[in-house]
Amino acid sequence: MTHSRTPGHSVGRPTPITAATVAQRPSGMPIHRYGRYEAVDIPDRTWPDNRITVAPRWLSTDLRDGNQALIDPMSPARKREMFDLLVRMGYKEIEVGFPSSGQTDFDFVRSIIEEDAIPEDVTISVLTQAREELIERTVESLRGAHRATVHLYNATAPVFRRVVFRGSRDQVKQIAVDGTRLVVEYAEKILDDRTAFGYQYSPEIFTDTELDFALEVCEGVMDVWQPEEGREIILNLPATVERSTPSTHADRFEWMSRHLSRREHVCLSVHPHNDRGTAVAAAELAIMAGADRIEGCLFGQGERTGNVDLVTLGMNLFSQGVDPQIDFSQIDEIRRTAEYCNQMEIHPRHPYAGDLVYTAFSGSHQDAIKKGFEAMEARAAEQGKAVDDVEWEVPYLPIDPKDVGRSYEAVIRVNSQSGKGGIAYVLKNDHNLDLPRRMQIEFSRTIQAKTDAEGGEVTPAQIWSVFQDEYLPTDDNQWGRISLRSAQTSTTTEGTDALTVEAVVDGAEVVLTGSGNGPLAAFFEALGAIDVDVRLLDYSEHTLSEGAAAQAAAYIECAIDGKVLWGVGIDANIVRASLKAVVSAVNRARR
């Protein structure tokens, strides 16, 4: 015996892949222009061992940081729509604008105060730079508010000191100290005892500011504000531009939290942006490292790549069994409102809210989801509980879509990558048809042929249309050699079943009779009169609904003329459903 060989190749084991064979090449990009971010020397860090067990305080800055990043900033009506949404969701701290930046923001702040649109348990916040005329205008906008915070900021990073301000560390610190003093003075001058008043300070560009200097500036600000019991100060440490890994960001927060004096009277706030794509992780790790509050926007709106996404953060907590203390139960309403207010669409794969985030196209994923739902139903029955009351455990779905107001309709969608599980799920979910496993395989081939021929997605309506055309001839779409008209059964004295069937066969009305051990055996004998040889391989049935008008479905696997085929029958009478299933299989064999 001889073996043919490809020239230059020997017969033997395949060559193994090694690190050397997949080694990457230098990119040629100008990496020399960028320096490495400085790590924090904190060898005894404790944050990695911490867990988030309660929700942090939240502040929405959609109306300020989010709005200023829009191509078309919100109109007053859109601002009010956003504000009302945030209140309904449960946000208790809302940054509502930058009133010294222009008349539009000033007028909006005045409108929600004068129209009594702010619930008494909601604190509004307004931003200002550290200039006297701007601080005065900012405090003036708050006259008559129930609860309000002035948020003052100035940039502290070396590049700003050197390039923008051309000032020393002492000069930059003095801007923050003097600004804080002016806030106190104007609050005492303009506001009265009707207003509960708070103060927030941000060393802007904290991520690029030396830690010792950030601490020094914050301490100088606290010396003016004098935080004490019942008089907290909010120190916000913004990642104005995200510059490091989330772990390094957490190290910076743990360092600040350890070194701040009067820590028990400080609300330490984190304000991540998403320039490196890790804002959510940065916020979560900062909370583990000692932060008390998170500032962000719905769906990550904001400058450049956006602020941290409050929806993802809140739902991450929810998915771990921690109450976010914000209501996301109507996620589509929240999304629609945000899209209207921001005039920007939410990406279909945006976590928790996108159109496709609870959707599986992959066949193996669909099969696992289908089995997960079935296991949940079985576990609920064993425990005597409703399915909604048992612990959620479905593969590929981190939460129950129903918990955020979604239906299961879009969970499984079918395309060329889908398998039997997804198709079976659609039929069960939409039409209560629980196909036997081998029938799932048979029908999936039909759908696969359609997707291979036409491409794209097959909708549930199209799946149902194909299923009817393949298994269930209707009055509007008759096909096949045999059409069942009526059937009558009786039991003989010998215990066998006698069957009389009125049918249309090849266009002619006929009466077929047969007997056997059960209606199916009797029908198989009757079909012999028209030269149809049927052998039963498998049978299953189930009800489709409850009540007097309930229908049943029957599934029959038959060997017919050398072919193995499934048939389906649906009828209010289970015997007729079984006979229809046989007719379905016979007609498919002759198709």
N, C-alpha and C positions, 0 to 999 in steps of 0.2 A: 504494500500500500504506500502511496506517495502523498505528501502534503504540499500544497502550494503555499508559497511565502511571498509577501510583499517585498520587493527588492530593498535591501538595506535594513530589514527588520528581522529579528530572531523570534522564535517561538518561546514564550516564557511568561513570567508575571508582568503585569503592567508596571510602568515606572512610577514610583511614589512621588507625590507632590511634597516639596519641602519649603521651608521659609525662603530659601534662596531662589526657588523657581517662581515665587510670587512677589519677590522684592519690588517695592515701588521705587520710582525714580524721583530725583529732585524736581520740584515744580518750576523752578526758574523765576518764581515771584520774588519781589523785593522785600524779603523778610528782614533785611538789615535795618529797615526804617522803623521797626517797632521793637519796643523794649518789653521785657518780661515784667508782669505785675508783681509787686512786692508782697511776699507772704508775711503773715503775722506770727510773731514768735510767742506762741501760747501752747507749750507742750502739754500742759495739764488741762487742756480744753475739756469741757464736760458736755457740750451740746450733743455730740453723737449718741449719747446714752439717753437723751430725753425723748419723750413722746408727746405728741399733741393730743390732749384728751378733752380739751374744751375749745370752743371757738375764740379767736382773738377779737378784739374790737376792730370794727371795719370803718373806714372812711371812703366814700365814693367821691372821686374827683372828676366824674364825667362832665360836670357842668363847668369845670375850670380847665384842668389839664387836658381832658378829652376834647372839650370844645375848641380850645385854642389850636388844636392840631388838625382841625377840619379844613378842607378846601373851601367849603361853604359853611361858616360858623352857624350855629343854631339861631333861628329866629326866636323872638320871645315866646311864641306859641310852642315851638318845638322844645325850648328849654323847660317850659312849664310841664309839658308832657313827660319829659325825662324826670323832672323833679317829683312829679306825682307817682311815677312808676317806682322810683327809689324808695319813696315813703311807703307805698303799698308792700314792697318787698321786705321792708323791715329795717332799712338802714337808719341808724340813729345819729350818725355824723355824716354830713354832706357838705362838701366844699362847693359853694354855689356861684363863685365867680371871682373876678379880679376888678372890683368896682372902681379903683382909681385908674384903670387902663382906658376907660372910655365911658360914654353915657349909657351905652347899651347894657353893659354889665351892672352899672350903678342902678339903672332903672329896674332891672330884673330883681335885684336884691330888695329894692324898695317895694316892688309889687307883691312879692310873696309875703313880706312882713305886713304890709297895709291890707292885703286881702285875707289875712289870717290863714294862710295856706300851710303854715308850718305847725305841725302838732307840738304840743308842749314838751313832749319827751324827745324831740329831735333838735340837735344842735347844728346850726349852720356855721360854716367856716368861710372866711374870705381872705384872699391872699394880698399881700402888699410888699413892695420893696421898702428898703430902709431909708426913705427920704421923707422929711417932715410933711410936706404938702400932700404927699400920697398917703401917708399914715392918717392924717386928719380926714381926708376924703373917705378913706376906707372905714374909719370908725363912724363917721357921719352916716354912712349907708346902713349902719346897724341900729340906728335909733328906733326904739320901740320893740326890738326883737326879744323873744322870751329867753333864748339861750344862744349865745354866739361866741365864736372864737376868731381872733385875729391871728393870721398866720404870716409871720415875717420871715424873710429869707435874705441871705446874701452869699455870694460865692466865696469859698474859702480855699480852693485848690491853688497850688503854686502857679500853674499856668495863668490863672486869672489874676493872681496877685502881681505876676510879672508882666503880663501882656495887656490885660484889660484895665486894671486899676493902677498898675505901677506903684503899688504901695507895699509897705512892710507887713509882717504878721501883726504887729501891734495896731497898725492903722486899720487893717481888715477886721480885727477883733473889735476895735472901737466902733466901727459901723454897726455891728450887731448889738453892742451894749447900748449905744446911743439910740438906736432904733427901738429897742425894748423899752427904754425909759420914756420915749415919746409915745409909745402905745399905751403905757400906764397913764401918762398925763392926759392924753386925749380921751381915754376911756372914762376917767374920773370927771372930765370936763363935759363930755357930750352925753354919756349914758347915765341912766338912773337905776334905782333899785328894782325896776321892773325887769332888768336884764341880768341874767346869770352870765358872767363874762369869763372867758378863758383865753389862754395865750399859747401859741405854738411857734417854735423857732426851728428853722432848717438851715444847717450849714450846707448850702447847695454845693454839688459836686463832692459830696462826702467821700465817694469812692476813690477820688484822687487827692484827698486831703490827708496830710500826715495825721495819724491817730492822736498824737500828743497835742497837736494844734486844734483838732476838732474838739477834743476834751477841754482844752483851755478856753475856747470860745464859748462852748456850752456852759461851762462853769461861770464865766463872766456874765452871761445872760441870766443865769439863775441867781446870781448875786443881786441883780436888779429886781427880778420878779419875786424872789423870796418864796419859793414853794414850801408849803407846809401842809399839815393836816387840813383837808378841805380846800386846798388851793394848789392843785397839781399844775405842773407845766408839761406840755407835750414837746418832746425833743424828737424831731423827725430827721432821720439820717438817710437822705435820698441817694439811691443809685441813679443819679440824674442821667448818667450814661453808664450802662452795665459794662464793667471792665474786667471782672474776675470770675472764677468758678464760684458756684453757690457755696462751696465749703469755705473758701477764703472770705467770702462775704459774711458767712456765719461767724468766722473767727473774729472779724472786726466788730460784730455786734456783741459777742461775748466779752471782748476786751473793753468796749465802751460800757457795757452793763456792769462790769466789775469795778471800773474806775470812777464812775460818776458818783459824786456825793449826793446826799439826799435822794438816793435811788428810790426809796419807798414813795416819794412824792412825784416821781417822774413817770410819765407815760412814754415809753420808748417806741417810736413808730418807724416802720420800714416802708420805703417808697421805691420799689424796684421798677426800672424800665427793662425792656426786653431786647436790648441790642445784641446780646449773645444768644438769645433764644432760650434763656434759662430763668426768666423772671419768676415763674411759679415756684421752681425749686429754691431760688434765692429767698423768696418770701417765707416759704415753709421752714427752711433751715434757720432763718433769722428768728422766727418764733421759737424754735427749739433752743436758740442761743440767747434768749432773754427778751426779745421784742414783745411788746404788748398789743400793738395795733398794726394793721396793714392798710395802706392807702393804694387804691387802684381804680380801674374803670371796668365797666361791664364789657366782656368780650375782648379785653385788652386794647381798647381804644387809647389813643394818646400819641405824643410826639414820636416821630420816626417809626420805630418798630412797635411802639405802643407801651402803655403802662402795664403793670401786671394785671392779669385777668381775674376779676373778682368772682366771676361765674365758675371758672375752673377751680379756683381755690376753695370756694364754698362747697362745690360738689365733690371735690376730693375728700373733704371732711365727711360729708354725707355718706360717701361710698365706704367709709371706714367705721360707720356707726356713730359718728360725732355730729351732734346737731349744729349746723352752721349758723343757726339763729337768723337766717335769712331765708325767705320763702322762694324756692325755685320750682315750685310744683306746676307752674304754667310756663314752661321754658319757651314755648313757641310765641306766647304773647310777649314775653320779655324780649325775645329776639326781634319780633316784628316792630316793637316800639323803639328799640335801639337802632334798628335799620332805618326807620322813619326819621328819628331825631338826628342821627349822624349822617344820613344819606349815604351809607356805606353798607354793602351786603356782608352778611356773616358767611364765612367759608363753609362749604358743605361738609368738611371734615373737622370743623371746629369742635373741640372736646365738649361733650354733653349736649350741645345745642345744634350742631350742623345737621343737614338733611340726611347724611349718610352714616352718622356715627353709631347708630344701632342697626346697621344693615350689613348682612353677610351675603356675598356673592359666591364665595368659595364653597365647593361641594362638601368638603370635610368639615368646614365650619358650620354649614347649615345642618348637617347631620348631627353634629354635637349639640347645637342649640335645640333642635327638635327633641333629642333624647333628654336634654336638660329640663325642658318644659314638662315632659312626660314624668320624669323622676320627681319634679316638684309636686306635680298633681298627686302622684302616688304617696309621697311623704305626707302631704297635707291630709289625704284620706286616712292614712295610718294614725295620724295624730288627732284626727277629728277636728281639724281646723280648716278655715278658708285658705286658699292658696296665698292670698295677700298677707296672711298672718305668719307664714313660715319663713325661715331665713332664706334669703335669696342666694341661689347657687345655680347659675346657668353658664355654661362655657361661652366665652367670648363676649359676654354682656356683663360689664362690671356693676351695673345697676339695672333695676327693672325700669324699662322705658315708661311704664305707666306712672311711676312715681314722679316724673316730671311732665306729666300730661300727654305723653306720646301713646299711640296705639301700637299694637303688634303688627299692623298691616305692612309696614315697611321694614320689618326686622329681617325678613328673608326675601331677597329679590334674585331673579334667575337670569343668568347669562350663560355664555359658553363655558365658563369655569364652574358652573353649578353642577351638583349631583342630585342623586335621588332624594336625599334628605331635605333639601330646600324645596323641591317640587312637592314632596309629600306634605311638608309643613304648610305650604300655601293652600293645598286642597283641604287639609284638615282645619286650618284656621278660618278659611273663607267659606267652606262648604261642608264641614263636618265629616268629610270622607277620610277614614283611617285606612289607607291602603296597606294590604299585606306586603311584607318586605320584598318578595320576589316580583310582585306587581309594580312596586316602586321602581325596581330596576328596569322592568320592561317599559314602563311609561317614560322613564328618564331618557331612554334611548330615542324615543319619539321627539321629546323636547330638544335633546342634544342635536338631532338632525336638523331641527328648525333653526336653532341658534347658529349651527355651523353654516347653514345655507344662507341665512339672512343677516347674521351678525347682530350685535347689540343686545339689549336687555329684552327679556320676555316678561310682560306684565302679568299680574294675576288674572286679569280678564282674558288675556291671550292664552294662558295656561288652561283656563276653564273651557275656552272655546275649542282648543285642541283636544282636550279630554273628552268633551261631548262628541266631537267629530270622530274620535277614535273608538269610544266605548258606548255612547248613549245617543242613539238616533232619536231625534225629536220629530214632532209633527211638521216642523218647518224644515227639517233636514233629515229626511228619511234615506236610509241606505241599507244595503244588505239583502240577502235572499229571502229571509223570513221576517215577518212582522206579526207579533203576538196580538191577538184580539181579546180572547178570554180563556179562562181555564177553570175547570171544575175537578175537584178531587173527592174521592170517597174511599172508605176502607172496606175491604171484602171480609167475609167471615173467616178467611184464612189469615187475616192480619196484614195482607199486602194492600198497597195503595193503587187504586185505579184512577187514571187521569184522562180527561177529555179536553183537548185543546182546539180552539178555533183560531186559525191563523191564515195569513196570506203568504203563500209560497210561490216564488217566481211569478208573482202577479195574479195568481189564482187563489180563490178562497178554498180552504180545505179544512177537514176535521181530522185530527190525529188522535189516536188512542193508544194507551199503553198501561202496563202495570209493573209494579216492582216494589222493592223494599224502601218505600219512601217516595215522595213526589219527584225527586230528581231522577231516581232509577226508572220510574215510570215514564218520565219525559224522554230519557235516553232511548228507551225501547220504542216510544212513539216516533222519534226522529228516524229510526231505522227504516220506516216506511217510505221516507223520501231520500234514502241512501246516504244518510248522515250517520257516521260512526263516531260516537263520543265516549271518551273514558275520563272519569273524574280523577283529578290529581290532588286538588286542595280546595277547601271551601271555608269561607268565614263570613260573618254577618254582624251588623250592629245597628242600633237605632240612630237616626239622624237628629231626632228632637223628641220632646216629651209632649204628652197630652193626647186628646182624642184624634187630632189630625196628624199625629206623628208618622213619619215615614221611616223605612228601613232600607239599608243598603246591603247587597249581597255581592260577594266577590268569588268567582269560580275559576279555577285553573283547570284547563281541559287539554287532553290530547285529541286532536281532530285531524284525521287524514295525514298523520305524520308530523303535524305541527303542534307545538305547545303554546297555548295562548290563554290570556285572561279575558274574562268577561265581567261586566258590571251591570247590576240591575237595581233600580230604585222604585219602590212602591210602598203604599200604605200597608199592604199585605206581604208578609215575609215570604210566603210561598210564591206569590207572583213575582216578587223581587228576585227570587232564586231562578225562576224560569226565564225571566228577562236576562239574567246574567248568562245563562246558557245560550240564549239566542244571540246575545252580544258576542260571545266567543265564536259561535258558529258563523255568524255573519262576517266577523273579522277574518276567519280562516278562508273564506271564499272571496275576500275583497281584492 
